[in-house]
Amino acid sequence: MSELPPLPVTFRPGRTRAVLLTVGVTAFVVITTIALLLETLSPGERASFVFTAVLFLGVLMLLARPKVVADESGVTVVNLASRRTLEWAEILQVNLRPGDPWVFLNLSDGTSLPAMGIQPGIAKERAIRDARTLRALAEAHGTGAGLT
């Protein structure tokens, strides 16, 4: 990679996120509209329809949450239910092997951290490009991370 992007840079599965949020908002609007238009529903039934729509939207928003943010001090990995901030020196290797659902970061403490913000699901080429960019950033700012 010849030129690194300016920091901070955020990696997200953009298409996947757009699909999840669009489906969630659309389902919320449709279910809520149905609940309000059906005259045979009691107030409690209407509330349960809206509650179900909110719950469904919430789940899809949670699935759309993952991202990886690289800045001057390091990398913040936001997954479904967790957030972890790493210093550049902690990242030894950036892995995106064929068949992997997302990038894995091999860390200096001997563990591996999934980075769900870079995933090849809908946009494989973009995920590969983002993984290479993150690797190059780790090499430039850290201890020389490699990509496998």
N, C-alpha and C positions, 0 to 999 in steps of 0.2 A: 504494500500500500504506500503510495507516494506521498500523500498529504493527509494529515489527521484532521478530523473535524474540530471546530472550535468547541471548547468546553464551556458550559455543561451540554451534554448530549443525552437525549432520552431515547431508549429503544423500547418499542411496543409492538405487539402484533396488530398492526393497524386495521387490516381487513377483518380479522377475527373480531376485534373490538367493535368495529362499526356494525358488523352483522349482529353481534350479541346485543348491543345497545338499541339498535333499530328494532329488532324482534321484541325486546323487553318493553320498550315504550309503546310500540304498536299493540302488543298484547294487553298492556295496562289500559290503553285508551279503549280498545274494543271491549274488554271484559267490564270495565267501569260503565261504558255507554250501555251495554246490554243490561247491566244491573239497574241502571237508572230508567231505562225504557220499558222494562217488563213490569207491567202494572200489577201482576199477580204476586209479586214478591213482597214479603214483609220487610220492615226496616232491618231486622236482624239478618235476613237472607241477603239483602242488598249489601249490608256491611260485610258479610262473609265473602261475597263476590269480590268486593273491593279489597279486602284483606288478602285474598288469594292472589289478586292481580299485583298488589304491592309485594307480596312474598316472592312471586315469580320474577318480577322486575329486580328485586334485591339480589336474588340468586344470580341472575344474568349480569348484574353490575359487579358482583363479586368475581365472577369468571372473567370479566373484562378488566380487572384491576392490575394484573401483573405488568411490571415495567422494570427496566434497568436504567438507572441514571448514573452517568459517569461525570464527575467534576474534578476539579484540581486536587481535592483531598482523597478521592477514591471512588468507590462504586456503591450505590445503594440498590439492593435487590428487593423489589416488592413482589411477593408471591400472593397466592390467594388469601392466606390468613397470617402472613408474617412479613416483617420488614427487617432487613439486616444491612448495616453499613460496614463496608470493608475498606481498609486502607489499600492502596495500590500494591504495596509489598506483600500483602496477604494472598494475592492471587498468583498462583504458580502456573496455572494452565487454564485455557479456555477450550472446552470440548464441545463439538457438535458433530457426532458421528452419524453415519447413515442409520436411519431408524430411530434416532433419539427424538423424544417428543419436544425437547427444548435444550438449551445450552446448559452445560454443567461447568461449574468453576471448581477446579482443584485448589484447595487452600493450604496455606503453610502449616496449619495445625493437623494436617493429615485427613481432613474431611473433604467432602464434595458437596457443593451447594447448588441446587437447581436454580437456574435463572429463567423463570417462565416467561419473562418479557421478550425473549428471543426464541421463537418457536416456528418451525417450518411447516406447520399445518396447511394453511391456505397459500402462503407466499414463501415457498421454499428458497427461491433465489435471494429474496430480501433477507431471510434469516441467515443464509450463508454469508451475505455481504455484511450484515450487522455483527455476526460472530467474528468475522475477520477484522472488522473495525475495532471491536472491543479488545481483541487480541493485540492489535497494533497499539492501542492506547495503553494496555497493560504493559507491553514491552517498553513503550516510551516513558511511562511514569513509574513502573514498578521494577521488578527483579528479572524481567525478561520472560514473560509468560509465552507459552507455545500453544498452538491450536492442533488438536487431533480430531 
